Amino acid sequence: MRLWLRKLHLITALLSGIVVSIVGITGSLYVFEPELTAWLQRDYYQPALSARPFTDDSAIAAFIETQTGQRLQTLQWPVRSRQTYAFKLFGDSNWYYFDQSSGAISQNKGAFNHPFFELVYNIHANLLLGEPGRYITATASLLFALSSVLLGLYLWWPRRLTRWRHALKIHRGNAKRFNFELHSVSGALFAIPLFIMAITGTYFLYTAPLQKVLDVLTLSAPAPADPWQQKYQFSIPQQPMLSAAEVVQHMAQHYPQLYPRNIWFAEHSDDALVWGYQNSLSLHSGPRRRAFIHANPFTGEVLSSYDPATLPRGAALASAWLIPLHFGEFGGIITRILWFIGGFLPLLLFITGIKMWLNRRRKTSTKQP
């Protein structure tokens, strides 16, 4: 059985190794994206002055619409390392930054993040192949999590307690032995971070089946329907849609214990407003609570709400912990550094695994009949 398990481990590693190595390296670069982007885009991310001439957020929304002469598509509050507001306009694909200290509006090549990190993220998410690339990266991550990591850990696991100290050391010896122990020991030490990174990355695409597995493991009721997929029917009064300032004022009436994160405005009369809230706007350890409200764009009436605090156990766990676990933010700077290092492990495991495979092939080919 171990022989067949080794072959399965080898085949799945060969199939997924290159893709997961690329995803891992780009993921490592993205771990410290907030700090690096804030430095690279400091002219856009940092207010020029210490003053704040606007009375509140509704005044900011009204000022932006007046200055641009167009309707807001989305408004993003300062978050993580970005201390300015970001927004988009209907009919315009570009992102803009708003300095609340001076009222200045600027644009950096139309991207939401720095162009370098936009490229890194797209390679990480889909290998620059669009939707087909997402399936490639998600499937490779799933193979890596289940076969390369879990199966590799099983094959490495010492059968006797007296072998544990020996199994966790890289001993001096010839190149083949060093390569083998580097592969097995590094894979064993980083097995848990690698599994978490891979399985959470898979969840972003294969959400429904993995959520069902999580519901079973947590003995939880099924997760509710995705609110973003719902179609709302509401009466359309004989009046214009709420202005940006009025939308912000209605938003402030809900979730006073949370911070406003973003607004997605309605483009058409049958679209709903979306308000987003979060428990913290800065980088922090622990779970992340993000709540959403879909509302009538004419009256501000709440159509539905999505709050992790009211979800079944399995869905609440996924909502609160998915992003912190995937990016290593759940334990603060220590786990972020660990996740940064772990992103390079798939490449190390792939190279050392290929060497082991080639060494065995040479050994088999040199045997005499």
Buried (B, 14 or more C-beta within 10 A) or exposed (E): EEEEBBEEBBEBBEBBBEBBBBBBBBBBBBBBBBEBBBEBBEEBBBBEEEEEEBEEBBBBBBBBBEEBEEBBBBBBBBBBBBBBBBBBBEEEEEBBBBBBBEEBBEEBEEBBBBEBBBBBBBBBBBBEBEEEBBEBBBBBBBBBBBBBBBBBBEBBEEEEEEEEEEBBEBEEEEEEEBBBBBBBBBBBEBBEBBBBBBBBBBBBBBBEEBBEEBBEEBEBEEBEEEBEEEEEEBEEEEEEBBBBBBBBBBBBEBBEEBBBBBBBBBEEEEBBBBBBBBBBBEBBEBBBBBBBBBBBBBBBEBBBBBBBEEBBBBBBBBBBBBBBBBBBBBBEEEBBBBBBEBBBBBBBBBBBBBBBEEBEEEEEEEEEE
